[in-house]
Amino acid sequence: MRITSILFLNLFLGFIFSQPALSNEKLIDQVIMGEHRDPKFTMRDRYRHPKETLNFFGITPEKSVVEITPGFGWYAEILAPLLRENGIYIYASYKLNEGINPFFIKVENAFKEKMQQHSSVYNKLNWVHFEAKNPQLSPDGPVDVVLTFRNVHNWAQAGTTESMFRGFYEVLKPGGVLGLVEHRAKPGTPLENQIKSGYMTEKFVIQMAESVGFRLDAKSEINANPKDTKDYSGGVWNLLPNLRNIADEDKDKMVNIGESDRMTLRFVKD
């Protein structure tokens, strides 16, 4: 069965990249429909809008792209095959030093298992481990794009926001793009409350990016969710996909809200 799956993936990848007339949107569509994707991940497409988001960030199959802490590989399932033939995909995760949160070890092991199960998708993936206080993200030279999805609140909590943004700026080519998606707090929310809730203000994110040299190029409402009231006792983690500490009788209400309201920002290194 596994041999059949690998053969299918090889044929699938060979097919989509042998179609020169296909637009970038069509290529992304083909990858999104790939059988290698986790069904639990595909269920979230309606909230995460991968095609629209990647198009907004200018991702095309020949680009070199660093994704910051991709975790269990939600976007890696799309980016790795999309960039496999003509581009570069770099999975950038934390160094597993002594004292590291065990969660990051769990994530790395889980993604390595995913790579083994679908080797024809991930066999050209590049893996970089970095320190948050001094991130070195591409040992082979500058890249076209850095992508980060829902990470800023973690850096704010750890006190590494500035160093991370500086690392993004340093790894990009002139004209390179930083594509950022983050849970969006109400304007004026105190930083302490942002960190506690997981929702960050656009003002904070933009100021951090601009402080290291980035220019805000564009905003998008692709990942907006007006149903999200942002006032939950457990912060953003009360919503999908976590539903953390939500009583059974309240789950339907939270599911109806969907995932968090998110800013989608494109920055450029001039």
N, C-alpha and C positions, 0 to 999 in steps of 0.2 A: 504493500500500500504506500509506504514512504517513497519507494523508488518511483512509483507512478506519479506521486505528488511532485517529486523533484523534476521528473521529465516534463510534467505539465508546466511547471514554473519556468523551466528553460525555454520551452516553446512559447509560453506567454510573453516573457521578456523579449525574446527574439522577435516576436511578432510586432509588439507595439513599437519597438525602435527600428523596425524595418519599414515603417510607414512615413516617408518624408513629407507627405501631404497633410499629416495630422497636425492640427493646431496644438499649442501648448495646453489649452484647456482640455482637448480631447485626450492628450497623453496622460494628464492628471486623472481624468475620468477613468481611463483604462486601468491605471495603477490602483485607484481607489476601489475598483471592482475586483481586484485580484483576490484569488482564493487563499493567499497567504495571510490575509488580514484576520485578526482575532474578531469573532462575531461580537464580543463585548465592546470592542472599539468601534466597529462600524455603527453600532447603535447610537453612538455619540456624534456621528457626522452632522446630524440635524442641529446640534448645538455648537459645534466647533467649526463648521463651514470650511473644511480644508481646501477645497478648490478655490473658493473666493479669497480666502486668506493668503494662500500661496501666490495667487495671481497678484494680489495687492502688494505683496513684498517683492514681486518681480522674479520669482523662482522659475527658471527654465532649465532644461535638462543638461545644459553645458556649464552651469554655474558651479562654483566651489562654495560649499555651505557648511558652516559650523552650527550645530544645534547644541544649546547649552542644557545640560542635565536632562536628556530625553526620557529618563525614567524607564518605565516598562516598554517604551517604544511606540507610543501612539502615533506620533508624526514620523518616526523612523520607518514604520511600515510603508509609508507613502514616499518619503524622501529617499530612502536607500535605493529602491528600484528605479525611481524617477531619474536619479543622478548616476546610476550605476554604470552606464555605458559611456557617457560623454562628459560627465561632471565629476565632482568629488563631494562625498558626504562624510563629515566628521562628527562622530558621536563623542561629545565632550562631557566627562563626568568627573566627580571629585576623586582625588587620590584617597585610597582606602588606608589612611594612616591609623596608627594605634589611637584608640579613643573615638574613632569615627562612629557616627550614629549607625547602629546595626541595620537600620532600614536601607541605607545605601548599599550595604553588602548584599542584602536580599534582592534589591533592584538589579544590581549588576549580575548576580547569578541567574536571575530570571531572564534577563535579556540575552545572556550568553546561551541559555537553553533555547531561546527563540531563534538565535542565529544558527544553532546546530540543526534545528528542525527545518529551517528554510535557508540552507546554505547558499542556494543559487540566487537568493535575493540579497544576502548580506555578505557574500564572500569578497566584495571589494570595499566594504565599509572600513573607514579609518577610525581608530579609537584613540582619544587623548585623555589622559588624567591630569587634572590641574588642581592647584591650591587657590582657594577663593581670595586670599589676600594678595596674591600675585599670579593671576591666571595667565599661563602660556598656552594658547589655544590651537596653534598650528605650527608645528616644528618645521614644516616644509615650505613656509612662506605665507604671504598675505592671501586672504580669501575675498570672494565677492560679497558674501552675505553672512551675517550672524543672526540666528533666530533664537528667541527665548519665549517660552510659553508659561505664564503663571508662576514666575519665580521671584519677582522683585520683593514680595513680602518676606520671603525666606532670607534674602540678603539684608533687608532692613532689620530684621530680628537679629541677625548675626553681626551686624555692623560692617558688612562687606560690600554695600551697594556701590560706593565710589570705586573701589578697586575692581569690581566686576565690570562696570561700565568703561573704566579705563582700559581694561583688558580687551573689551570688544573693539574699542577705537583703535588700539594698537595692532590688532590682528587684521583689520580691514584694509583693503586697497583704497587709494584715493577714489572717491566716488562710490565706495562700497556702502551697503545698506545694512542697518540694524533693524530687524523686524521684531516687534515686541507686542505680546498680548498679555494683559494682566487684569485681574479682578478690579473693578472700578468702584472706588469709594465716592461718597457724596462730597462735593467741594467743601473745603473748610474742615474736614475731619482731622482731628489732632493725630500726629504721627503715632503716638502710643496706641490709639484706638485702631489705626490702620494696621499696625503690626498684630494686634490682638485679634482682629476680625479677619485678616487676610485680604481685605480690600484696600487698595492704594489709590490715592488721588492722582489724576492726570498731572496736576501741577507738580507734585513731588517727582514723578517719573521724568517728566520733561526737564525739570530743573537739574536732576542728576545727570541726564544725558547731555544736556547743554553745557554743564560744568566741566566736562572732559573734552568738549570740542564738537560734539554732534550738532547738526542742524535738524530741527523737526521739518520733515518734508511733506507729510500728509497724515491725516487721521481718517479712520473709517469706522462706520457703525455696523460693520459686518457681524460682529460678535456682541452687539448690544442686546439686552434683555430688559424691557421696561417692566416686566412682572417682578423683577428682583427688588425687594424693598430694602435689603441690606441691613436689617435690624434684628437679626437672629441672635439668640443668646450664645450660640456656638460658632458664630461667624459664618464665613462662606462654606465651611465644612458641614453645615446643616443641610446644604443643598445637594443635589446630584453632582457628581457621582457617588458621594460619600454617604449622605443621609446620616451623618454621625450623631448618635444619641437622640435620634428622632423616634418618638413613640409610634407604635404601629398605627394607632388611630390618626396620626398626623401625617403619615407618609404620603398618602394620596395628594394631600394639599401641597406638600413640598415637591412632589414629582410634577404636579401641574405647573409649578413655577419654572421648572427646568433647571439649567445650569446658570451660573452667575452672569451678571451684566459685566461685560469686558471691554476695556479700551483696546483698540488696535492701532498702533502707531508705527510710522515708518520714518526712521532717521537716516541721515546721510552724512558720511565723512567727506567734507569738501577738500 
